[in-house]
Amino acid sequence: MTDQPQNVFGGVDTHTDTHHAAVVDQVGRHLADAQFPTTNQGYRALLDWLRSHGTVRAVGVEGTGSYGTQLARVLGAAGLTVFDINRPDRRIRHQQGKSDPIDAYAAAQAVASGRATIIPKTHGGAAEALRLLHTARTSAVKARTQAINQIRSHLVTAPDTLRAQLRSMSSPDLIATCARLRPTADLTDPAAAAKFTLRRLTRISTKKSMSTTPS
């Protein structure tokens, strides 16, 4: 009679450069753990390693919306059921402390016990493309707003002539005017330093390349 492969459950503690994986059996007993690089080859090696311990019923992956995104894609494409693990069990953290193997085993045990129920987003297709574009736009708007706020803050202490010229302008006019400022090469002069700073902040807000010296 041929022994059937045992059913196992995987768990992965994810990081920027490495992922730590663990495997448990159906009752949550620790079988093995190992670390893998966050590369395509590393993801495949992690998948093969999981399967080497038996029939993988499901895998719990921490941070499927961040560090674990690509691994979740690879596992899902290989036909495995993947669950998102938000954080290790607090009771286990309190009893055993924090380490990559502990967190990986905790993720695997959460899946084996049925506590893990969240199916991660696919992070693919048009929805993912739109999310990335929206993130880029939001970041650009935020950077522009911060730069404009800094420009107005610097105007408070700018030389009187420069402050009088710029203080009542709308944001678009202020950006356009500051972009045309031509400071002298002597940055020990407060007026030249103010013009240089305002022009540099303007270039940040408009995403143009910045020069470190006056031209």
C-alpha positions as CSV (number, residue, x, y, z in Angstrom):
1,M,0.0,0.0,0.0
2,T,1.4,3.4,-1.0
3,D,1.4,6.1,1.6
4,Q,-0.5,9.2,0.5
5,P,1.2,12.6,0.8
6,Q,0.2,14.4,4.0
7,N,-1.9,17.5,3.8
8,V,0.1,20.6,4.9
9,F,-0.4,24.3,5.3
10,G,2.1,27.1,4.6
11,G,2.7,30.4,6.2
12,V,5.0,33.3,5.1
13,D,6.4,36.2,7.0
14,T,7.2,38.8,4.2
15,H,9.9,41.5,4.1
16,T,11.6,43.6,1.4
17,D,14.5,41.4,0.6
18,T,13.6,38.0,2.0
19,H,10.5,35.9,2.9
20,H,10.5,33.4,5.7
21,A,8.2,30.4,5.1
22,A,7.0,27.7,7.4
23,V,5.0,24.5,7.1
24,V,2.6,22.8,9.6
25,D,0.5,19.7,9.4
26,Q,-3.3,19.4,9.7
27,V,-3.2,19.8,13.5
28,G,-0.7,22.7,13.4
29,R,2.5,20.9,14.3
30,H,5.7,22.5,13.1
31,L,7.3,20.6,10.3
32,A,10.0,23.0,8.8
33,D,10.8,26.6,8.1
34,A,13.2,28.3,5.7
35,Q,14.1,31.7,4.2
36,F,14.0,32.7,0.5
37,P,15.0,35.8,-1.5
38,T,12.3,38.0,-2.9
39,T,13.2,37.2,-6.6
40,N,11.3,35.2,-9.2
41,Q,13.7,32.4,-8.6
42,G,13.2,32.7,-4.9
43,Y,9.4,32.6,-5.2
44,R,9.6,29.4,-7.3
45,A,12.0,27.9,-4.8
46,L,9.6,28.7,-2.0
47,L,6.7,27.1,-3.9
48,D,8.7,24.0,-4.6
49,W,9.8,23.8,-1.0
50,L,6.3,24.0,0.3
51,R,5.2,21.2,-2.0
52,S,8.1,19.0,-1.0
53,H,6.4,18.5,2.4
54,G,3.1,17.2,1.1
55,T,-0.1,18.3,-0.5
56,V,-0.4,22.1,0.2
57,R,-4.0,22.8,1.1
58,A,-3.5,26.6,1.6
59,V,-0.9,29.2,2.4
60,G,-1.2,32.3,4.6
61,V,0.9,35.2,3.4
62,E,1.5,38.4,5.4
63,G,1.1,41.7,3.6
64,T,-0.4,40.5,0.3
65,G,-1.0,44.2,-0.5
66,S,2.6,45.2,0.0
67,Y,5.7,43.0,0.6
68,G,3.8,39.8,-0.2
69,T,2.0,40.9,-3.4
70,Q,4.2,39.2,-5.9
71,L,4.5,36.0,-3.9
72,A,0.7,35.8,-3.6
73,R,0.5,36.1,-7.4
74,V,3.0,33.3,-7.9
75,L,1.3,31.0,-5.4
76,G,-2.2,31.8,-6.8
77,A,-1.0,31.2,-10.4
78,A,0.3,27.8,-9.3
79,G,-3.2,26.8,-8.1
80,L,-2.7,27.2,-4.4
81,T,-5.3,28.9,-2.2
82,V,-3.8,32.0,-0.6
83,F,-5.1,33.8,2.5
84,D,-4.0,37.3,3.6
85,I,-2.6,37.4,7.1
86,N,-2.8,40.8,8.6
87,R,-0.6,40.2,11.6
88,P,0.6,37.3,13.8
89,D,-1.5,36.1,16.6
90,R,-1.1,38.5,19.5
91,R,-1.1,35.7,22.1
92,I,1.7,34.0,20.4
93,R,3.7,37.2,20.1
94,H,3.2,37.8,23.9
95,Q,4.3,34.3,24.8
96,Q,7.1,33.7,22.3
97,G,8.2,37.1,21.2
98,K,8.8,38.3,17.6
99,S,10.9,36.5,15.0
100,D,10.5,35.6,11.4
101,P,10.1,31.8,12.0
102,I,7.5,32.5,14.8
103,D,5.5,34.8,12.5
104,A,5.7,32.3,9.6
105,Y,4.5,29.4,11.8
106,A,1.7,31.6,13.2
107,A,0.5,32.4,9.7
108,A,0.5,28.7,8.8
109,Q,-1.4,27.8,11.9
110,A,-3.9,30.5,11.3
111,V,-4.7,28.8,7.9
112,A,-4.6,25.3,9.3
113,S,-7.1,26.2,12.1
114,G,-9.4,28.1,9.8
115,R,-8.9,31.4,11.5
116,A,-7.5,32.9,8.2
117,T,-10.5,33.8,6.0
118,I,-9.4,36.9,4.0
119,I,-8.8,36.2,0.3
120,P,-6.2,38.8,-1.0
121,K,-6.9,41.1,-3.9
122,T,-5.5,40.0,-7.2
123,H,-3.6,43.3,-7.8
124,G,-3.8,42.7,-11.6
125,G,-5.6,43.9,-14.7
126,A,-7.2,47.3,-15.2
127,A,-8.1,47.8,-11.6
128,E,-4.4,47.5,-10.5
129,A,-3.3,49.9,-13.4
130,L,-5.8,52.5,-12.2
131,R,-4.7,52.1,-8.6
132,L,-1.1,52.7,-9.6
133,L,-2.0,55.8,-11.7
134,H,-4.2,57.1,-8.9
135,T,-1.4,56.6,-6.4
136,A,1.1,58.5,-8.6
137,R,-1.3,61.4,-9.1
138,T,-2.1,61.6,-5.4
139,S,1.6,61.7,-4.6
140,A,2.2,64.4,-7.2
141,V,-0.6,66.5,-5.9
142,K,0.6,66.1,-2.3
143,A,4.2,67.1,-3.3
144,R,2.9,70.1,-5.2
145,T,0.8,71.2,-2.2
146,Q,3.7,70.8,0.2
147,A,6.0,72.8,-2.1
148,I,3.4,75.7,-2.4
149,N,3.0,75.8,1.3
150,Q,6.8,76.0,1.8
151,I,7.0,78.7,-0.8
152,R,4.4,80.8,1.1
153,S,6.2,80.0,4.4
154,H,9.5,81.3,3.0
155,L,7.8,84.5,1.7
156,V,7.1,85.4,5.4
157,T,10.8,86.1,6.0
158,A,11.8,87.0,2.5
159,P,13.2,90.6,1.8
160,D,10.4,93.2,1.7
161,T,10.7,93.9,-2.1
162,L,10.3,90.2,-3.0
163,R,7.6,89.6,-0.5
164,A,5.5,92.6,-1.7
165,Q,5.8,91.3,-5.3
166,L,4.7,87.7,-4.5
167,R,2.5,87.6,-1.4
168,S,-0.9,88.4,-3.0
169,M,-0.6,86.1,-6.0
170,S,-2.7,83.0,-6.6
171,S,-0.9,79.7,-6.5
172,P,-0.7,79.3,-10.3
173,D,0.7,82.8,-10.7
174,L,3.0,82.4,-7.8
175,I,4.5,79.2,-9.3
176,A,4.9,80.8,-12.7
177,T,6.6,83.9,-11.3
178,C,8.9,82.0,-8.9
179,A,10.0,79.8,-11.8
180,R,11.2,82.9,-13.6
181,L,13.3,84.3,-10.7
182,R,16.9,84.8,-11.5
183,P,19.0,84.9,-8.4
184,T,22.6,86.2,-8.5
185,A,25.5,83.8,-7.8
186,D,26.1,85.3,-4.4
187,L,23.9,83.2,-2.2
188,T,25.2,85.0,0.9
189,D,22.9,87.8,-0.2
190,P,19.4,87.1,1.5
191,A,17.6,88.3,-1.6
192,A,19.5,85.9,-3.9
193,A,19.2,83.1,-1.4
194,A,15.4,83.7,-1.2
195,K,15.0,83.7,-5.0
196,F,17.1,80.6,-5.3
197,T,15.0,78.7,-2.7
198,L,11.7,79.8,-4.2
199,R,12.7,78.8,-7.7
200,R,13.9,75.4,-6.5
201,L,10.7,74.8,-4.6
202,T,8.8,75.7,-7.7
203,R,10.7,73.2,-9.7
204,I,9.8,70.5,-7.2
205,S,6.1,71.4,-7.4
206,T,6.2,71.2,-11.2
207,K,8.3,68.0,-11.3
208,K,11.1,69.7,-13.3
209,S,14.7,68.9,-12.9
210,M,16.4,71.0,-10.2
211,S,19.7,72.8,-10.4
212,T,21.9,73.0,-7.3
213,T,23.5,76.2,-8.4
214,P,22.0,79.5,-9.8
215,S,22.2,79.8,-13.5
